């Protein structure tokens, strides 16, 4: 029922050998954790092992179900990471990626090219917790270096910023971060399989699996993939949450706990601390549905990418369209970055600006028939939204412009329908606009 996961490399892997056995195999050997059926609890003698972190199966079935382990093992292999962790949503993945390294008084540097909900999370909610998000323009990678100080815990960016759609300079910023001892966390939600951020120097990759990986917009979920490639101990003073005794249990130092099992200190702390504290684990049923989506992801992405090229080519010549934002139409440095990191296409997100502004955008949205008007991306169906009136409406006008949102901006998520049907719907809606 549960396939064995591929080995990530010769030194470390997360594997499922059987639904009742979760195996972490590290460079120092093999730790095997057997589980009893869900209807039975562990004996009293083993219970302290769970809560003392001496065994690596989780304390609650909600975050230790074998279907979750199967999804995680496949995602780790898919990204070439050391381990993966399934969580309740993409927003939970973003939150944990920051809270796992930063606490009150710390800061992190983030690209201005962010989804509106992520911007609000960083600029408001995390600020209320005493964590400062420093927003910088990624067009110059050196902006990340300039914003870094001794309390900077991470860099954060979206691979294909939504809705700006200018590919992030992963390799350049990752190199700056590693020279300063700062890991790069990449939200790769928009281009799974098209870009592999770990190959370009990122330390952590995260997803909203609700999008392309699930593929049908029916199932909330998120994931964090630990690349296992960042030397936390070499920069111990910058990462006390991982390298110093845990405030809740001074006997626990996460880099020490993880050492027998491979370089998974980051994901291990999320699993055994943050998931328990915040209760944001993925439901097993959700994991099962996302697994089904993952199985068809490569063939869906191929069709998404092909359809997007057709749509972008159509929009760039339309008289009512002032500008089209799509990596495949960009030139200069933006195109160089896209070609350096993307393979098999340029993703399926397209932004365009209507000449007649916000009112025209509203008329366009209301006239669509095939496209669904939803805030999601990555469905098999084509989707459309006007960010200035929806996803980014809480941002100030200045922040909207920094994120790439103008009043007449429309974001399309191109589905896998026949391209002729997609173009026909866009044509009649543009006539109405």
Secondary structure by P-SEA (a helix, b strand, c coil): cccccccccccbbbbbccccbbbbbcccbbbbbbbccccccccccaaaaaaacccccccccccccaaaaaaaaaaaaaacccbbbbcccaaaaaaaaacccccccbbbbbbccccaaaaaaaacccccccbbbbbbcccccccccccccccccbbbbbccccccccccaaaaaaaaaaaacbbbbbcccccccccccccccccbbbcccccccccccccccbbbbcccccccccccccccccccccccccccccccccccccccaaaaaaaacccccccccccaaaaaaaaaaaaaaaaaaaaaaaaaaaaaaaaaacccccccccccccccaaaaaaaaccccccccbbbbbbcccaaaaaaaaaacccccccccccccbbbbbbccccccccccaaaaaaacccccbbbbbcccccaaaaaaaaaaaaaac
